[in-house]
């Protein structure tokens, strides 16, 4: 699958080759196969190792630990898929690169999928106090960053999902975009339903409680 992001003066295929050589040392078929194997082996190692490290260090994995795990596992799998399909031109999109503002927007899709949920999570971890007054806009910003932004950034790329390339590009586009969206599901449910009242476990007073994210206000 071709990317709309490219180095000036190079085609998307040439840009992909430059990136593969610069960052992965891919110079021939043997090195390409070697890097693919390394990426596929690294994915399950990250899936098991990162949660274990978080648990050993902090006593729990938590959202940051799981998010970090997903990031590295998906990164390895995307690298393997990209390198595998690079020489298979029949799976490249038949739509030519347009280089317009929509392509420039779509170029930030992966960054939005990776960093949108992270910055959204930062907003609701208590760095900014989550109070009965502030929780609406903090949760709203998290939904925008983690769900709305990745979906909007993915839309310009759909025009390249054509022909035989759709067998690869469409599942990738949908699955990767759904990952950050899924991280905002509980926040979205709390925004939809609002807080409920419950008895405080510490002093017995009535407090506002967001049940889907487990937060007291």
PELINPE-V443686 format. One line per field, one symbol per residue. phi: phi as a letter, one per 30 degrees, with the letter a starting at -180 (. if undefined). A space follows every 50 residues. Layout:
phi: ???
This chain:
phi: .dcddadeicdeddddddddddcbidbaddddddddddddddeddddcdd eddddddciadiedddddddedddedddddddddcedcddcddddddcic dddddddcedddddcedddddedcdjececbedcdeddddddddddbdde ddddeddddcdbiddddcdddddddddddddddcdddddddddidccadd dcbiddbdbcddciccc
